Amino acid sequence: MVLTTAYFPPIEYFAILAGYSVVYMEAQESYQKQSYRNRCRILGANGVEDLLIPVVHSSCHNLITDVHVDYSTPWLRKTQKAIDSAYYTSPFFEYYRDSLYAVMDAKPETLWEFNIQIIKYFCSKIGIAPQILPTMEFTGEALDIHPKHQNTILKDMGIDRPYWQVFADRFGFTPGLSIMDLLFNEGPESICHLK
C-alpha cells in the first residue's frame, strides 16, 4: 500500500494503516496545495473547522520531503488553542494533550517530518504498528484521500459507524474528521473503530 503524507490525517487513513504491516509513503511527489498534506478537519463548537499548517512557498515544484514549515507566524499556538477549544471536554483529551503538544512543539523543519511524527504518534496511541517506509521513486499509485472528494473507504471496509463526538448534539455525527477526533473521544477503544 502506498499513501500520500498527511497532516493529522483523517480516520480513513488510519483504518488503512491498521490493515497493513508495511506501508509506503510517497516521498517523490511534488507538494500539492489544498490537500490533507497540510490541512486537517476537526469538529468545534461552530461546526467543521479546517486547521492548516503554513509552508514556505517556492517558485519551483518542491518535492514533498523538501517543503519547509513556516514558523514565522503564531499558527502553532492558534492551532493548539483551536484543538483545546474543540476537545477540552472530550473524555480522553486531557490524557493525550501534553504528549501531542510536545510532538508539535518540537517544530520539525519540514512538512514531511512534521507529518511523519504526527502519524507515528497516533499509531502508537491507537495501538497499531505499521512499518512506514518512504518511496525511493515516484510510484504514481499513492492513495490520496482528498478533502474535496468524498470517499467510501470506511464503508468499503465495513467499519463505517458512528462514535461519540463532543458536539454531536448540535451537528449529529460528523464523518471525515482527523484521527484526533476519534482518539480524544474514544481513547483506547479507537482501535475498535479501525478494524
PyMOL CGO cylinders between C-alpha atoms (Angstrom):
from pymol import cmd
from pymol.cgo import CYLINDER

trace = [
    CYLINDER, 0.00, 0.00, 0.00, 1.25, 3.48, -0.89, 0.3, 1, 1, 1, 1, 1, 1,
    CYLINDER, 1.25, 3.48, -0.89, -0.21, 6.58, 0.80, 0.3, 1, 1, 1, 1, 1, 1,
    CYLINDER, -0.21, 6.58, 0.80, 0.48, 10.26, 0.46, 0.3, 1, 1, 1, 1, 1, 1,
    CYLINDER, 0.48, 10.26, 0.46, 1.66, 12.09, 3.56, 0.3, 1, 1, 1, 1, 1, 1,
    CYLINDER, 1.66, 12.09, 3.56, -1.00, 13.89, 5.62, 0.3, 1, 1, 1, 1, 1, 1,
    CYLINDER, -1.00, 13.89, 5.62, -1.26, 16.39, 8.47, 0.3, 1, 1, 1, 1, 1, 1,
    CYLINDER, -1.26, 16.39, 8.47, -3.36, 14.98, 11.34, 0.3, 1, 1, 1, 1, 1, 1,
    CYLINDER, -3.36, 14.98, 11.34, -4.79, 12.51, 8.80, 0.3, 1, 1, 1, 1, 1, 1,
    CYLINDER, -4.79, 12.51, 8.80, -8.46, 11.56, 8.64, 0.3, 1, 1, 1, 1, 1, 1,
    CYLINDER, -8.46, 11.56, 8.64, -9.75, 8.41, 10.31, 0.3, 1, 1, 1, 1, 1, 1,
    CYLINDER, -9.75, 8.41, 10.31, -9.88, 6.62, 6.94, 0.3, 1, 1, 1, 1, 1, 1,
    CYLINDER, -9.88, 6.62, 6.94, -6.12, 6.98, 6.64, 0.3, 1, 1, 1, 1, 1, 1,
    CYLINDER, -6.12, 6.98, 6.64, -5.57, 5.14, 9.92, 0.3, 1, 1, 1, 1, 1, 1,
    CYLINDER, -5.57, 5.14, 9.92, -8.08, 2.43, 9.01, 0.3, 1, 1, 1, 1, 1, 1,
    CYLINDER, -8.08, 2.43, 9.01, -5.82, 1.72, 6.04, 0.3, 1, 1, 1, 1, 1, 1,
    CYLINDER, -5.82, 1.72, 6.04, -2.67, 1.84, 8.19, 0.3, 1, 1, 1, 1, 1, 1,
    CYLINDER, -2.67, 1.84, 8.19, -4.28, -0.61, 10.63, 0.3, 1, 1, 1, 1, 1, 1,
    CYLINDER, -4.28, -0.61, 10.63, -4.72, -3.14, 7.85, 0.3, 1, 1, 1, 1, 1, 1,
    CYLINDER, -4.72, -3.14, 7.85, -1.08, -3.38, 6.74, 0.3, 1, 1, 1, 1, 1, 1,
    CYLINDER, -1.08, -3.38, 6.74, 2.20, -4.35, 8.36, 0.3, 1, 1, 1, 1, 1, 1,
    CYLINDER, 2.20, -4.35, 8.36, 4.19, -2.29, 5.82, 0.3, 1, 1, 1, 1, 1, 1,
    CYLINDER, 4.19, -2.29, 5.82, 3.01, 0.94, 4.21, 0.3, 1, 1, 1, 1, 1, 1,
    CYLINDER, 3.01, 0.94, 4.21, 4.95, 3.08, 1.76, 0.3, 1, 1, 1, 1, 1, 1,
    CYLINDER, 4.95, 3.08, 1.76, 4.62, 6.85, 1.91, 0.3, 1, 1, 1, 1, 1, 1,
    CYLINDER, 4.62, 6.85, 1.91, 5.01, 8.70, -1.40, 0.3, 1, 1, 1, 1, 1, 1,
    CYLINDER, 5.01, 8.70, -1.40, 8.21, 10.72, -0.88, 0.3, 1, 1, 1, 1, 1, 1,
    CYLINDER, 8.21, 10.72, -0.88, 8.90, 11.58, -4.52, 0.3, 1, 1, 1, 1, 1, 1,
    CYLINDER, 8.90, 11.58, -4.52, 5.76, 13.57, -5.36, 0.3, 1, 1, 1, 1, 1, 1,
    CYLINDER, 5.76, 13.57, -5.36, 5.50, 17.33, -5.75, 0.3, 1, 1, 1, 1, 1, 1,
    CYLINDER, 5.50, 17.33, -5.75, 3.76, 19.23, -2.97, 0.3, 1, 1, 1, 1, 1, 1,
    CYLINDER, 3.76, 19.23, -2.97, 0.05, 19.71, -3.67, 0.3, 1, 1, 1, 1, 1, 1,
    CYLINDER, 0.05, 19.71, -3.67, -1.93, 22.61, -2.24, 0.3, 1, 1, 1, 1, 1, 1,
    CYLINDER, -1.93, 22.61, -2.24, -5.43, 22.27, -0.75, 0.3, 1, 1, 1, 1, 1, 1,
    CYLINDER, -5.43, 22.27, -0.75, -4.93, 18.66, 0.26, 0.3, 1, 1, 1, 1, 1, 1,
    CYLINDER, -4.93, 18.66, 0.26, -4.58, 16.77, 3.53, 0.3, 1, 1, 1, 1, 1, 1,
    CYLINDER, -4.58, 16.77, 3.53, -0.81, 17.16, 3.19, 0.3, 1, 1, 1, 1, 1, 1,
    CYLINDER, -0.81, 17.16, 3.19, -1.05, 20.40, 5.16, 0.3, 1, 1, 1, 1, 1, 1,
    CYLINDER, -1.05, 20.40, 5.16, -4.63, 20.54, 6.47, 0.3, 1, 1, 1, 1, 1, 1,
    CYLINDER, -4.63, 20.54, 6.47, -6.97, 18.58, 8.69, 0.3, 1, 1, 1, 1, 1, 1,
    CYLINDER, -6.97, 18.58, 8.69, -10.55, 18.80, 9.85, 0.3, 1, 1, 1, 1, 1, 1,
    CYLINDER, -10.55, 18.80, 9.85, -11.83, 18.95, 13.40, 0.3, 1, 1, 1, 1, 1, 1,
    CYLINDER, -11.83, 18.95, 13.40, -15.30, 19.47, 14.87, 0.3, 1, 1, 1, 1, 1, 1,
    CYLINDER, -15.30, 19.47, 14.87, -15.63, 22.56, 17.03, 0.3, 1, 1, 1, 1, 1, 1,
    CYLINDER, -15.63, 22.56, 17.03, -18.48, 24.47, 18.62, 0.3, 1, 1, 1, 1, 1, 1,
    CYLINDER, -18.48, 24.47, 18.62, -19.23, 26.19, 15.30, 0.3, 1, 1, 1, 1, 1, 1,
    CYLINDER, -19.23, 26.19, 15.30, -19.01, 23.06, 13.15, 0.3, 1, 1, 1, 1, 1, 1,
    CYLINDER, -19.01, 23.06, 13.15, -16.27, 21.60, 11.00, 0.3, 1, 1, 1, 1, 1, 1,
    CYLINDER, -16.27, 21.60, 11.00, -13.06, 23.63, 11.04, 0.3, 1, 1, 1, 1, 1, 1,
    CYLINDER, -13.06, 23.63, 11.04, -10.00, 23.24, 8.83, 0.3, 1, 1, 1, 1, 1, 1,
    CYLINDER, -10.00, 23.24, 8.83, -6.63, 23.61, 10.53, 0.3, 1, 1, 1, 1, 1, 1,
    CYLINDER, -6.63, 23.61, 10.53, -3.74, 24.49, 8.23, 0.3, 1, 1, 1, 1, 1, 1,
    CYLINDER, -3.74, 24.49, 8.23, 0.00, 24.18, 8.63, 0.3, 1, 1, 1, 1, 1, 1,
    CYLINDER, 0.00, 24.18, 8.63, 1.64, 27.02, 6.65, 0.3, 1, 1, 1, 1, 1, 1,
    CYLINDER, 1.64, 27.02, 6.65, 4.54, 26.17, 4.42, 0.3, 1, 1, 1, 1, 1, 1,
    CYLINDER, 4.54, 26.17, 4.42, 7.33, 28.20, 2.86, 0.3, 1, 1, 1, 1, 1, 1,
    CYLINDER, 7.33, 28.20, 2.86, 6.36, 28.69, -0.77, 0.3, 1, 1, 1, 1, 1, 1,
    CYLINDER, 6.36, 28.69, -0.77, 8.88, 28.26, -3.51, 0.3, 1, 1, 1, 1, 1, 1,
    CYLINDER, 8.88, 28.26, -3.51, 8.74, 29.24, -7.17, 0.3, 1, 1, 1, 1, 1, 1,
    CYLINDER, 8.74, 29.24, -7.17, 9.72, 25.75, -8.25, 0.3, 1, 1, 1, 1, 1, 1,
    CYLINDER, 9.72, 25.75, -8.25, 7.94, 22.45, -7.77, 0.3, 1, 1, 1, 1, 1, 1,
    CYLINDER, 7.94, 22.45, -7.77, 9.20, 21.15, -4.44, 0.3, 1, 1, 1, 1, 1, 1,
    CYLINDER, 9.20, 21.15, -4.44, 9.33, 17.51, -3.55, 0.3, 1, 1, 1, 1, 1, 1,
    CYLINDER, 9.33, 17.51, -3.55, 7.06, 16.89, -0.59, 0.3, 1, 1, 1, 1, 1, 1,
    CYLINDER, 7.06, 16.89, -0.59, 10.11, 16.00, 1.51, 0.3, 1, 1, 1, 1, 1, 1,
    CYLINDER, 10.11, 16.00, 1.51, 11.68, 19.42, 0.82, 0.3, 1, 1, 1, 1, 1, 1,
    CYLINDER, 11.68, 19.42, 0.82, 8.72, 21.63, 1.79, 0.3, 1, 1, 1, 1, 1, 1,
    CYLINDER, 8.72, 21.63, 1.79, 9.55, 23.64, 4.91, 0.3, 1, 1, 1, 1, 1, 1,
    CYLINDER, 9.55, 23.64, 4.91, 7.08, 24.57, 7.63, 0.3, 1, 1, 1, 1, 1, 1,
    CYLINDER, 7.08, 24.57, 7.63, 6.65, 28.32, 8.06, 0.3, 1, 1, 1, 1, 1, 1,
    CYLINDER, 6.65, 28.32, 8.06, 7.06, 29.15, 11.75, 0.3, 1, 1, 1, 1, 1, 1,
    CYLINDER, 7.06, 29.15, 11.75, 7.18, 32.93, 11.16, 0.3, 1, 1, 1, 1, 1, 1,
    CYLINDER, 7.18, 32.93, 11.16, 3.54, 33.31, 12.27, 0.3, 1, 1, 1, 1, 1, 1,
    CYLINDER, 3.54, 33.31, 12.27, 1.91, 32.10, 15.51, 0.3, 1, 1, 1, 1, 1, 1,
    CYLINDER, 1.91, 32.10, 15.51, -0.07, 29.36, 13.75, 0.3, 1, 1, 1, 1, 1, 1,
    CYLINDER, -0.07, 29.36, 13.75, 1.16, 26.65, 16.14, 0.3, 1, 1, 1, 1, 1, 1,
    CYLINDER, 1.16, 26.65, 16.14, -0.35, 28.37, 19.22, 0.3, 1, 1, 1, 1, 1, 1,
    CYLINDER, -0.35, 28.37, 19.22, -3.55, 29.15, 17.30, 0.3, 1, 1, 1, 1, 1, 1,
    CYLINDER, -3.55, 29.15, 17.30, -3.82, 25.52, 16.22, 0.3, 1, 1, 1, 1, 1, 1,
    CYLINDER, -3.82, 25.52, 16.22, -3.32, 24.29, 19.76, 0.3, 1, 1, 1, 1, 1, 1,
    CYLINDER, -3.32, 24.29, 19.76, -5.96, 26.75, 21.02, 0.3, 1, 1, 1, 1, 1, 1,
    CYLINDER, -5.96, 26.75, 21.02, -8.40, 25.50, 18.38, 0.3, 1, 1, 1, 1, 1, 1,
    CYLINDER, -8.40, 25.50, 18.38, -7.72, 21.89, 19.41, 0.3, 1, 1, 1, 1, 1, 1,
    CYLINDER, -7.72, 21.89, 19.41, -8.15, 22.84, 23.09, 0.3, 1, 1, 1, 1, 1, 1,
    CYLINDER, -8.15, 22.84, 23.09, -11.44, 24.56, 22.34, 0.3, 1, 1, 1, 1, 1, 1,
    CYLINDER, -11.44, 24.56, 22.34, -12.80, 21.68, 20.28, 0.3, 1, 1, 1, 1, 1, 1,
    CYLINDER, -12.80, 21.68, 20.28, -11.72, 18.80, 22.51, 0.3, 1, 1, 1, 1, 1, 1,
    CYLINDER, -11.72, 18.80, 22.51, -11.33, 20.14, 26.04, 0.3, 1, 1, 1, 1, 1, 1,
    CYLINDER, -11.33, 20.14, 26.04, -14.49, 18.33, 27.18, 0.3, 1, 1, 1, 1, 1, 1,
    CYLINDER, -14.49, 18.33, 27.18, -13.81, 15.10, 25.30, 0.3, 1, 1, 1, 1, 1, 1,
    CYLINDER, -13.81, 15.10, 25.30, -13.21, 12.09, 27.56, 0.3, 1, 1, 1, 1, 1, 1,
    CYLINDER, -13.21, 12.09, 27.56, -9.57, 11.43, 26.66, 0.3, 1, 1, 1, 1, 1, 1,
    CYLINDER, -9.57, 11.43, 26.66, -8.17, 14.81, 25.55, 0.3, 1, 1, 1, 1, 1, 1,
    CYLINDER, -8.17, 14.81, 25.55, -6.51, 15.61, 28.86, 0.3, 1, 1, 1, 1, 1, 1,
    CYLINDER, -6.51, 15.61, 28.86, -4.75, 12.24, 28.80, 0.3, 1, 1, 1, 1, 1, 1,
    CYLINDER, -4.75, 12.24, 28.80, -3.15, 12.83, 25.36, 0.3, 1, 1, 1, 1, 1, 1,
    CYLINDER, -3.15, 12.83, 25.36, -2.83, 16.64, 25.21, 0.3, 1, 1, 1, 1, 1, 1,
    CYLINDER, -2.83, 16.64, 25.21, 0.65, 17.19, 26.67, 0.3, 1, 1, 1, 1, 1, 1,
    CYLINDER, 0.65, 17.19, 26.67, 2.35, 14.40, 24.75, 0.3, 1, 1, 1, 1, 1, 1,
    CYLINDER, 2.35, 14.40, 24.75, 0.75, 15.50, 21.48, 0.3, 1, 1, 1, 1, 1, 1,
    CYLINDER, 0.75, 15.50, 21.48, 1.74, 19.13, 22.02, 0.3, 1, 1, 1, 1, 1, 1,
    CYLINDER, 1.74, 19.13, 22.02, 5.29, 18.03, 22.79, 0.3, 1, 1, 1, 1, 1, 1,
    CYLINDER, 5.29, 18.03, 22.79, 5.47, 16.50, 19.29, 0.3, 1, 1, 1, 1, 1, 1,
    CYLINDER, 5.47, 16.50, 19.29, 4.14, 19.74, 17.78, 0.3, 1, 1, 1, 1, 1, 1,
    CYLINDER, 4.14, 19.74, 17.78, 6.34, 21.99, 19.92, 0.3, 1, 1, 1, 1, 1, 1,
    CYLINDER, 6.34, 21.99, 19.92, 9.46, 20.19, 18.67, 0.3, 1, 1, 1, 1, 1, 1,
    CYLINDER, 9.46, 20.19, 18.67, 8.87, 22.17, 15.44, 0.3, 1, 1, 1, 1, 1, 1,
    CYLINDER, 8.87, 22.17, 15.44, 10.11, 19.72, 12.82, 0.3, 1, 1, 1, 1, 1, 1,
    CYLINDER, 10.11, 19.72, 12.82, 11.73, 21.63, 9.97, 0.3, 1, 1, 1, 1, 1, 1,
    CYLINDER, 11.73, 21.63, 9.97, 9.85, 20.09, 7.04, 0.3, 1, 1, 1, 1, 1, 1,
    CYLINDER, 9.85, 20.09, 7.04, 6.21, 19.27, 6.44, 0.3, 1, 1, 1, 1, 1, 1,
    CYLINDER, 6.21, 19.27, 6.44, 7.26, 15.67, 5.73, 0.3, 1, 1, 1, 1, 1, 1,
    CYLINDER, 7.26, 15.67, 5.73, 8.97, 15.34, 9.13, 0.3, 1, 1, 1, 1, 1, 1,
    CYLINDER, 8.97, 15.34, 9.13, 6.07, 17.03, 10.93, 0.3, 1, 1, 1, 1, 1, 1,
    CYLINDER, 6.07, 17.03, 10.93, 3.52, 14.71, 9.34, 0.3, 1, 1, 1, 1, 1, 1,
    CYLINDER, 3.52, 14.71, 9.34, 5.56, 11.57, 9.94, 0.3, 1, 1, 1, 1, 1, 1,
    CYLINDER, 5.56, 11.57, 9.94, 5.95, 12.47, 13.63, 0.3, 1, 1, 1, 1, 1, 1,
    CYLINDER, 5.95, 12.47, 13.63, 2.19, 13.06, 13.96, 0.3, 1, 1, 1, 1, 1, 1,
    CYLINDER, 2.19, 13.06, 13.96, 1.33, 9.83, 12.12, 0.3, 1, 1, 1, 1, 1, 1,
    CYLINDER, 1.33, 9.83, 12.12, 3.71, 7.78, 14.28, 0.3, 1, 1, 1, 1, 1, 1,
    CYLINDER, 3.71, 7.78, 14.28, 2.33, 9.43, 17.43, 0.3, 1, 1, 1, 1, 1, 1,
    CYLINDER, 2.33, 9.43, 17.43, -1.25, 8.46, 16.62, 0.3, 1, 1, 1, 1, 1, 1,
    CYLINDER, -1.25, 8.46, 16.62, -0.25, 4.96, 15.51, 0.3, 1, 1, 1, 1, 1, 1,
    CYLINDER, -0.25, 4.96, 15.51, 1.41, 4.37, 18.88, 0.3, 1, 1, 1, 1, 1, 1,
    CYLINDER, 1.41, 4.37, 18.88, -1.54, 5.77, 20.87, 0.3, 1, 1, 1, 1, 1, 1,
    CYLINDER, -1.54, 5.77, 20.87, -4.09, 3.76, 18.90, 0.3, 1, 1, 1, 1, 1, 1,
    CYLINDER, -4.09, 3.76, 18.90, -2.08, 0.57, 19.14, 0.3, 1, 1, 1, 1, 1, 1,
    CYLINDER, -2.08, 0.57, 19.14, -1.11, -0.10, 15.54, 0.3, 1, 1, 1, 1, 1, 1,
    CYLINDER, -1.11, -0.10, 15.54, 2.45, -0.50, 14.36, 0.3, 1, 1, 1, 1, 1, 1,
    CYLINDER, 2.45, -0.50, 14.36, 2.80, -0.48, 10.58, 0.3, 1, 1, 1, 1, 1, 1,
    CYLINDER, 2.80, -0.48, 10.58, 6.31, -0.05, 9.27, 0.3, 1, 1, 1, 1, 1, 1,
    CYLINDER, 6.31, -0.05, 9.27, 6.20, 3.23, 7.32, 0.3, 1, 1, 1, 1, 1, 1,
    CYLINDER, 6.20, 3.23, 7.32, 8.77, 3.50, 4.54, 0.3, 1, 1, 1, 1, 1, 1,
    CYLINDER, 8.77, 3.50, 4.54, 9.37, 6.35, 2.08, 0.3, 1, 1, 1, 1, 1, 1,
    CYLINDER, 9.37, 6.35, 2.08, 9.21, 5.52, -1.60, 0.3, 1, 1, 1, 1, 1, 1,
    CYLINDER, 9.21, 5.52, -1.60, 12.54, 5.78, -3.42, 0.3, 1, 1, 1, 1, 1, 1,
    CYLINDER, 12.54, 5.78, -3.42, 10.97, 6.73, -6.75, 0.3, 1, 1, 1, 1, 1, 1,
    CYLINDER, 10.97, 6.73, -6.75, 7.64, 8.22, -7.78, 0.3, 1, 1, 1, 1, 1, 1,
    CYLINDER, 7.64, 8.22, -7.78, 5.06, 5.45, -7.98, 0.3, 1, 1, 1, 1, 1, 1,
    CYLINDER, 5.06, 5.45, -7.98, 2.01, 7.36, -9.18, 0.3, 1, 1, 1, 1, 1, 1,
    CYLINDER, 2.01, 7.36, -9.18, -0.03, 4.79, -7.25, 0.3, 1, 1, 1, 1, 1, 1,
    CYLINDER, -0.03, 4.79, -7.25, -0.41, 6.51, -3.89, 0.3, 1, 1, 1, 1, 1, 1,
    CYLINDER, -0.41, 6.51, -3.89, -3.88, 6.59, -2.38, 0.3, 1, 1, 1, 1, 1, 1,
    CYLINDER, -3.88, 6.59, -2.38, -4.70, 10.26, -1.98, 0.3, 1, 1, 1, 1, 1, 1,
    CYLINDER, -4.70, 10.26, -1.98, -7.60, 10.86, 0.40, 0.3, 1, 1, 1, 1, 1, 1,
    CYLINDER, -7.60, 10.86, 0.40, -8.64, 14.39, -0.53, 0.3, 1, 1, 1, 1, 1, 1,
    CYLINDER, -8.64, 14.39, -0.53, -10.70, 16.90, 1.49, 0.3, 1, 1, 1, 1, 1, 1,
    CYLINDER, -10.70, 16.90, 1.49, -12.67, 17.97, -1.59, 0.3, 1, 1, 1, 1, 1, 1,
    CYLINDER, -12.67, 17.97, -1.59, -13.69, 14.47, -2.62, 0.3, 1, 1, 1, 1, 1, 1,
    CYLINDER, -13.69, 14.47, -2.62, -15.97, 12.12, -0.74, 0.3, 1, 1, 1, 1, 1, 1,
    CYLINDER, -15.97, 12.12, -0.74, -14.65, 8.64, -0.18, 0.3, 1, 1, 1, 1, 1, 1,
    CYLINDER, -14.65, 8.64, -0.18, -16.17, 5.31, 0.74, 0.3, 1, 1, 1, 1, 1, 1,
    CYLINDER, -16.17, 5.31, 0.74, -13.11, 3.80, 2.40, 0.3, 1, 1, 1, 1, 1, 1,
    CYLINDER, -13.11, 3.80, 2.40, -14.73, 3.05, 5.78, 0.3, 1, 1, 1, 1, 1, 1,
    CYLINDER, -14.73, 3.05, 5.78, -17.93, 1.81, 4.13, 0.3, 1, 1, 1, 1, 1, 1,
    CYLINDER, -17.93, 1.81, 4.13, -15.96, -0.42, 1.77, 0.3, 1, 1, 1, 1, 1, 1,
    CYLINDER, -15.96, -0.42, 1.77, -14.05, -1.81, 4.76, 0.3, 1, 1, 1, 1, 1, 1,
    CYLINDER, -14.05, -1.81, 4.76, -17.29, -2.49, 6.64, 0.3, 1, 1, 1, 1, 1, 1,
    CYLINDER, -17.29, -2.49, 6.64, -16.35, -0.17, 9.53, 0.3, 1, 1, 1, 1, 1, 1,
    CYLINDER, -16.35, -0.17, 9.53, -18.45, 2.88, 8.69, 0.3, 1, 1, 1, 1, 1, 1,
    CYLINDER, -18.45, 2.88, 8.69, -20.07, 3.51, 12.06, 0.3, 1, 1, 1, 1, 1, 1,
    CYLINDER, -20.07, 3.51, 12.06, -20.52, 6.49, 14.34, 0.3, 1, 1, 1, 1, 1, 1,
    CYLINDER, -20.52, 6.49, 14.34, -18.80, 7.04, 17.66, 0.3, 1, 1, 1, 1, 1, 1,
    CYLINDER, -18.80, 7.04, 17.66, -19.40, 9.59, 20.41, 0.3, 1, 1, 1, 1, 1, 1,
    CYLINDER, -19.40, 9.59, 20.41, -18.46, 13.18, 19.48, 0.3, 1, 1, 1, 1, 1, 1,
    CYLINDER, -18.46, 13.18, 19.48, -18.43, 16.27, 21.71, 0.3, 1, 1, 1, 1, 1, 1,
    CYLINDER, -18.43, 16.27, 21.71, -20.71, 18.38, 19.51, 0.3, 1, 1, 1, 1, 1, 1,
    CYLINDER, -20.71, 18.38, 19.51, -22.95, 15.62, 18.14, 0.3, 1, 1, 1, 1, 1, 1,
    CYLINDER, -22.95, 15.62, 18.14, -25.92, 17.18, 19.98, 0.3, 1, 1, 1, 1, 1, 1,
    CYLINDER, -25.92, 17.18, 19.98, -25.56, 20.24, 17.68, 0.3, 1, 1, 1, 1, 1, 1,
    CYLINDER, -25.56, 20.24, 17.68, -24.44, 18.70, 14.41, 0.3, 1, 1, 1, 1, 1, 1,
    CYLINDER, -24.44, 18.70, 14.41, -25.18, 14.99, 14.58, 0.3, 1, 1, 1, 1, 1, 1,
    CYLINDER, -25.18, 14.99, 14.58, -22.40, 12.55, 13.85, 0.3, 1, 1, 1, 1, 1, 1,
    CYLINDER, -22.40, 12.55, 13.85, -19.81, 14.19, 11.56, 0.3, 1, 1, 1, 1, 1, 1,
    CYLINDER, -19.81, 14.19, 11.56, -17.64, 11.83, 9.47, 0.3, 1, 1, 1, 1, 1, 1,
    CYLINDER, -17.64, 11.83, 9.47, -14.38, 12.68, 7.69, 0.3, 1, 1, 1, 1, 1, 1,
    CYLINDER, -14.38, 12.68, 7.69, -12.57, 14.25, 10.64, 0.3, 1, 1, 1, 1, 1, 1,
    CYLINDER, -12.57, 14.25, 10.64, -8.97, 13.99, 11.80, 0.3, 1, 1, 1, 1, 1, 1,
    CYLINDER, -8.97, 13.99, 11.80, -7.86, 10.94, 13.73, 0.3, 1, 1, 1, 1, 1, 1,
    CYLINDER, -7.86, 10.94, 13.73, -7.56, 13.19, 16.79, 0.3, 1, 1, 1, 1, 1, 1,
    CYLINDER, -7.56, 13.19, 16.79, -11.37, 13.36, 16.90, 0.3, 1, 1, 1, 1, 1, 1,
    CYLINDER, -11.37, 13.36, 16.90, -11.59, 9.58, 17.28, 0.3, 1, 1, 1, 1, 1, 1,
    CYLINDER, -11.59, 9.58, 17.28, -8.70, 9.29, 19.76, 0.3, 1, 1, 1, 1, 1, 1,
    CYLINDER, -8.70, 9.29, 19.76, -9.82, 12.14, 22.02, 0.3, 1, 1, 1, 1, 1, 1,
    CYLINDER, -9.82, 12.14, 22.02, -13.40, 10.83, 22.11, 0.3, 1, 1, 1, 1, 1, 1,
    CYLINDER, -13.40, 10.83, 22.11, -12.79, 7.06, 22.22, 0.3, 1, 1, 1, 1, 1, 1,
    CYLINDER, -12.79, 7.06, 22.22, -9.29, 6.71, 23.70, 0.3, 1, 1, 1, 1, 1, 1,
    CYLINDER, -9.29, 6.71, 23.70, -8.09, 3.08, 23.84, 0.3, 1, 1, 1, 1, 1, 1,
    CYLINDER, -8.09, 3.08, 23.84, -11.29, 1.95, 22.10, 0.3, 1, 1, 1, 1, 1, 1,
    CYLINDER, -11.29, 1.95, 22.10, -10.22, 3.79, 18.93, 0.3, 1, 1, 1, 1, 1, 1,
    CYLINDER, -10.22, 3.79, 18.93, -8.71, 0.62, 17.54, 0.3, 1, 1, 1, 1, 1, 1,
    CYLINDER, -8.71, 0.62, 17.54, -12.17, -0.99, 17.53, 0.3, 1, 1, 1, 1, 1, 1,
    CYLINDER, -12.17, -0.99, 17.53, -13.34, 1.60, 15.00, 0.3, 1, 1, 1, 1, 1, 1,
    CYLINDER, -13.34, 1.60, 15.00, -10.42, 0.94, 12.65, 0.3, 1, 1, 1, 1, 1, 1,
    CYLINDER, -10.42, 0.94, 12.65, -10.64, -2.81, 12.26, 0.3, 1, 1, 1, 1, 1, 1,
]
cmd.load_cgo(trace, "trace")
